[in-house]
Amino acid sequence: MIDPDTRAADWVAGTDPEAADEAEEMPLSLRLSIADALTLGNATCGFMAVYFTTTGILIPHLTGSTETGMARNSAATAVILMLAAAIFDLFDGIVARKLRSSPMGAELDNLSDLISFGLAPAYFVLVYGMVTPGAQQKVSAVAAIVVLLAVVLRLARFSCVTMKDGMFQGMPSPFGALTVVSIVLLELPFIPTLLAIIGVAWLMVSRVEYPKPRGILAVAMLSWIVGAMGMLAAWAFDAPGGAFLLQAGCALQVVMGAVIPLFATARRVNTFRGNRRESREARAAQLP
């Protein structure tokens, strides 16, 4: 009979006996899988988004720099990095289902999501309140905290609540982060921007059901992210029509964030009505 632990060690280390012994001694919880590497890529993108927001937008503003092109390029780079983090987040789940994931995969995923889809967009909102004329810095700080806490609560609930297969409870944090950033990039008046951001934060902690990106939906999501990257690049390099494409893309992202809950609510109402109708018919059939 072959010892499963020995076979796993041989698979990790190849034919080298010493390497096999080292792998055998390594706790299973410390072995990273391919899916975990993608998850760490997600975290790296989130951190770099904070870096570009700081060095390209906040610091030039504090030092009195008037290079608007640099701020535009840095803003576009920061958002592109958040989009790249969403791609990593999409593929780490697919790879984990197809191949395998380490025992700490779920924890790594939550921590990386907190950086890329909690800290990075919240910091983007905070910096927006500091550099935008007419914005109120303290109020923007409160909105940023609301976004961050919404993501924290959403990720914590995701770890504790079991949902039916194929559905999320509350707006997924990648979708919420991109919607928050889109609201900022639309450059609406301060109060509507603030209310829209808080609305997205509420959707993330709500009980509204969202479909998981699988199959055709995953392909559509990936296509949308790649298209959004193209729009941001066109805007960053001041290409003809780049600003219009960016505004159109941001508006579409916000509309999707508002429409999906309406469809989900309508579906729940129809399901509730259908169940009540079946109950009435069942009771009527039991009457003499």
PALUM-103403 format. One line per field, with one value per residue (C-alpha): residue number from 1; residue in one letter; x, y, z. Coordinates in Angstrom, 3 decimals. Example, Ala and Ser with C-alpha at 12.3 -4.5 7.8 and 13.67 -1.06 7.14 Angstrom:
# residues 2
n <- c(1;2)
res <- c(A;S)
x <- c(12.300;13.670)
y <- c(-4.500;-1.060)
z <- c(7.800;7.140)
END
This chain:
# residues 288
n <- c(1;2;3;4;5;6;7;8;9;10;11;12;13;14;15;16;17;18;19;20;21;22;23;24;25;26;27;28;29;30;31;32;33;34;35;36;37;38;39;40;41;42;43;44;45;46;47;48;49;50;51;52;53;54;55;56;57;58;59;60;61;62;63;64;65;66;67;68;69;70;71;72;73;74;75;76;77;78;79;80;81;82;83;84;85;86;87;88;89;90;91;92;93;94;95;96;97;98;99;100;101;102;103;104;105;106;107;108;109;110;111;112;113;114;115;116;117;118;119;120;121;122;123;124;125;126;127;128;129;130;131;132;133;134;135;136;137;138;139;140;141;142;143;144;145;146;147;148;149;150;151;152;153;154;155;156;157;158;159;160;161;162;163;164;165;166;167;168;169;170;171;172;173;174;175;176;177;178;179;180;181;182;183;184;185;186;187;188;189;190;191;192;193;194;195;196;197;198;199;200;201;202;203;204;205;206;207;208;209;210;211;212;213;214;215;216;217;218;219;220;221;222;223;224;225;226;227;228;229;230;231;232;233;234;235;236;237;238;239;240;241;242;243;244;245;246;247;248;249;250;251;252;253;254;255;256;257;258;259;260;261;262;263;264;265;266;267;268;269;270;271;272;273;274;275;276;277;278;279;280;281;282;283;284;285;286;287;288)
res <- c(M;I;D;P;D;T;R;A;A;D;W;V;A;G;T;D;P;E;A;A;D;E;A;E;E;M;P;L;S;L;R;L;S;I;A;D;A;L;T;L;G;N;A;T;C;G;F;M;A;V;Y;F;T;T;T;G;I;L;I;P;H;L;T;G;S;T;E;T;G;M;A;R;N;S;A;A;T;A;V;I;L;M;L;A;A;A;I;F;D;L;F;D;G;I;V;A;R;K;L;R;S;S;P;M;G;A;E;L;D;N;L;S;D;L;I;S;F;G;L;A;P;A;Y;F;V;L;V;Y;G;M;V;T;P;G;A;Q;Q;K;V;S;A;V;A;A;I;V;V;L;L;A;V;V;L;R;L;A;R;F;S;C;V;T;M;K;D;G;M;F;Q;G;M;P;S;P;F;G;A;L;T;V;V;S;I;V;L;L;E;L;P;F;I;P;T;L;L;A;I;I;G;V;A;W;L;M;V;S;R;V;E;Y;P;K;P;R;G;I;L;A;V;A;M;L;S;W;I;V;G;A;M;G;M;L;A;A;W;A;F;D;A;P;G;G;A;F;L;L;Q;A;G;C;A;L;Q;V;V;M;G;A;V;I;P;L;F;A;T;A;R;R;V;N;T;F;R;G;N;R;R;E;S;R;E;A;R;A;A;Q;L;P)
x <- c(0.000;1.296;1.269;-0.688;1.614;4.694;3.117;2.257;5.827;7.236;4.906;6.126;9.819;10.281;12.807;15.199;14.939;16.267;13.819;11.063;11.931;11.881;8.485;7.181;8.205;6.581;3.070;0.370;-0.966;2.306;2.331;1.142;-0.841;-1.148;-4.457;-2.717;-0.091;-2.883;-4.426;-1.117;-1.070;-4.439;-2.975;0.049;-2.149;-4.180;-1.072;0.350;-2.978;-2.533;1.052;0.104;-2.778;-0.341;2.656;0.774;-2.253;-1.894;1.788;1.668;-1.415;0.265;3.430;1.496;2.278;0.063;0.768;-2.767;-1.522;0.504;-2.507;-4.666;-2.120;-1.702;-5.456;-5.840;-2.952;-4.436;-7.826;-6.251;-4.430;-7.748;-9.150;-6.122;-6.768;-10.329;-8.924;-6.640;-9.620;-11.685;-9.037;-7.875;-11.338;-11.436;-7.962;-8.796;-11.867;-10.033;-6.777;-6.477;-6.164;-4.105;-5.882;-5.157;-6.526;-9.793;-7.997;-5.532;-8.428;-10.239;-7.091;-6.182;-9.733;-9.581;-6.486;-7.578;-11.311;-11.474;-8.383;-7.545;-10.993;-11.511;-8.148;-9.109;-12.249;-10.211;-7.716;-10.605;-11.920;-8.503;-7.708;-11.110;-12.258;-15.497;-15.149;-15.147;-12.161;-13.636;-16.886;-14.924;-12.914;-16.151;-17.331;-13.988;-14.325;-17.866;-16.587;-13.754;-16.002;-18.604;-15.975;-14.718;-18.253;-19.047;-15.939;-16.517;-20.121;-19.005;-16.846;-19.713;-22.882;-23.621;-25.458;-27.084;-24.731;-24.023;-25.121;-23.525;-25.311;-24.630;-22.738;-19.402;-16.484;-14.683;-17.867;-18.469;-14.922;-15.090;-18.486;-17.157;-14.174;-16.463;-18.614;-15.523;-14.292;-17.663;-16.804;-20.355;-21.116;-19.855;-23.163;-24.478;-21.051;-21.091;-24.638;-23.883;-20.752;-22.680;-25.391;-22.820;-21.452;-24.983;-25.451;-22.275;-23.662;-27.264;-29.012;-29.504;-28.423;-25.836;-24.887;-21.368;-19.239;-19.171;-19.378;-20.714;-21.021;-17.310;-16.406;-18.633;-17.065;-13.543;-14.435;-15.878;-12.757;-10.454;-12.651;-12.555;-8.760;-8.758;-11.021;-8.756;-5.662;-7.302;-8.203;-4.736;-2.999;-5.546;-6.638;-9.453;-12.732;-10.898;-12.700;-16.078;-15.301;-14.286;-17.446;-19.595;-17.846;-18.161;-21.819;-22.479;-20.746;-22.904;-26.078;-25.254;-24.688;-28.148;-30.042;-28.821;-30.408;-33.691;-33.684;-32.763;-35.563;-38.087;-37.068;-37.463;-40.902;-42.002;-40.697;-42.557;-45.785;-45.380;-44.919;-48.006;-50.034;-48.935;-49.791;-53.300;-53.850;-52.643;-55.008;-57.901;-57.245;-57.445;-60.885;-63.899)
y <- c(0.000;3.477;6.092;9.127;11.552;9.958;10.075;13.758;14.487;12.633;14.592;17.900;17.073;14.781;11.964;13.740;11.894;14.863;17.256;14.741;14.653;18.465;18.581;15.905;18.024;21.165;21.701;21.359;24.812;26.425;24.982;27.482;26.362;27.986;29.506;31.011;32.603;34.274;35.463;37.048;38.775;40.239;41.652;43.057;44.910;46.419;47.668;49.165;50.934;52.665;53.498;55.183;57.035;58.433;59.260;60.404;62.214;63.041;64.073;66.336;68.004;68.564;69.915;72.280;70.521;71.563;68.583;67.357;64.778;63.044;62.897;61.528;58.851;57.851;57.684;55.520;53.286;52.872;51.860;49.541;47.820;47.342;45.851;43.555;42.529;41.623;39.423;37.657;37.230;35.749;33.264;32.131;30.724;28.993;27.507;26.412;24.524;22.946;22.039;22.445;25.052;25.032;24.970;28.678;29.613;31.036;33.182;34.468;35.333;37.365;39.233;40.036;41.195;43.474;45.178;45.435;46.001;47.558;49.605;50.659;52.076;53.608;55.351;56.490;58.109;59.714;61.238;62.404;64.412;66.003;67.018;67.836;71.480;71.815;68.468;68.276;66.351;65.215;64.054;62.195;60.518;59.294;57.950;56.170;54.553;53.443;51.763;50.041;48.786;47.587;45.416;44.140;43.173;41.667;39.471;38.398;37.447;35.572;33.351;32.637;32.455;29.572;30.664;28.529;27.487;30.098;33.144;35.838;37.689;41.379;43.073;41.270;43.354;43.532;44.778;47.203;48.570;49.195;50.863;53.176;54.156;54.704;57.084;59.116;59.200;60.465;63.779;64.452;67.145;66.282;65.441;63.071;61.406;60.935;59.521;57.134;55.834;55.214;53.473;51.065;50.397;49.553;47.147;45.302;44.515;44.013;40.672;41.300;38.227;38.505;35.685;34.287;34.862;31.397;30.169;32.766;35.320;34.942;35.472;38.549;39.923;39.346;41.037;44.013;44.370;44.244;46.813;49.063;48.843;50.010;52.960;53.979;53.744;55.908;58.487;58.404;59.066;61.738;59.841;61.334;60.426;58.926;61.113;60.267;56.537;56.742;58.602;56.143;53.152;54.568;55.394;51.856;50.377;52.496;51.596;47.881;48.338;49.884;47.574;44.173;44.641;45.581;42.359;40.371;42.004;41.423;37.761;37.326;38.977;36.706;33.653;34.715;35.240;31.891;30.118;31.816;30.841;27.215;27.239;28.576;25.987;23.211;24.320;24.617;21.074;19.742;21.283;18.924)
z <- c(0.000;-0.903;1.812;0.468;2.292;0.743;-2.709;-2.267;-1.187;-4.209;-6.494;-5.051;-4.943;-7.942;-7.491;-5.100;-1.729;0.266;-1.393;-0.745;2.943;3.094;1.350;3.703;6.683;5.242;6.650;4.013;4.943;3.763;0.246;-2.355;-5.377;-8.805;-7.692;-4.658;-6.910;-8.890;-5.628;-4.619;-8.010;-7.058;-3.827;-5.654;-8.145;-5.304;-3.533;-6.739;-7.350;-3.986;-4.935;-8.232;-6.595;-4.052;-6.248;-9.327;-7.880;-4.195;-4.004;-7.100;-5.630;-2.261;-3.908;-6.179;-9.461;-12.379;-14.645;-15.250;-17.737;-15.040;-12.725;-15.547;-16.426;-12.784;-12.213;-15.306;-14.200;-10.718;-12.104;-14.691;-11.824;-9.999;-13.192;-13.425;-9.808;-10.830;-13.623;-11.137;-8.799;-11.627;-12.707;-9.268;-8.622;-12.013;-11.517;-7.971;-9.247;-12.168;-10.405;-6.665;-3.943;-0.763;2.622;3.054;-0.373;0.957;3.539;0.936;-1.355;1.308;2.343;-1.261;-2.026;1.003;-0.418;-4.060;-3.681;-0.216;0.517;-3.064;-4.024;-0.556;-0.851;-4.363;-2.896;-0.113;-2.561;-4.768;-1.811;-1.322;-4.916;-6.421;-6.229;-4.314;-2.552;1.231;2.483;5.810;4.220;1.553;4.307;5.884;2.503;2.041;5.475;4.607;1.428;3.293;6.105;3.611;1.913;5.286;6.349;2.971;2.957;6.571;5.801;2.688;4.921;7.328;5.224;2.875;-0.266;-2.912;-5.664;-8.309;-6.300;-4.142;-1.353;-1.826;-4.639;-5.150;-3.914;-7.326;-8.988;-6.119;-6.250;-9.993;-9.603;-6.882;-9.029;-12.040;-9.999;-9.110;-12.715;-13.943;-12.235;-11.092;-8.483;-5.029;-3.304;-6.027;-6.119;-2.368;-2.318;-5.175;-3.411;-0.194;-2.244;-3.678;-0.187;0.958;-1.979;-0.989;2.474;1.310;0.753;-2.948;-4.910;-7.671;-10.054;-9.843;-12.963;-14.479;-18.047;-20.463;-17.683;-16.849;-20.512;-20.664;-17.489;-18.810;-22.105;-20.243;-18.089;-21.130;-22.884;-19.818;-19.810;-23.425;-22.582;-19.711;-21.908;-24.577;-21.939;-20.366;-23.680;-24.633;-27.738;-29.855;-28.210;-25.206;-22.680;-24.200;-24.169;-20.518;-19.526;-21.475;-19.891;-16.374;-16.928;-18.165;-15.112;-12.790;-14.703;-14.412;-10.688;-10.385;-12.756;-11.536;-8.069;-9.746;-11.770;-8.662;-6.643;-9.414;-9.603;-5.839;-5.951;-8.811;-6.948;-3.799;-5.747;-7.461;-4.137;-2.682;-5.744;-5.429;-1.718;-2.418;-5.139;-2.842;-0.053;-2.510;-3.758;-0.198;0.449;0.118)
END
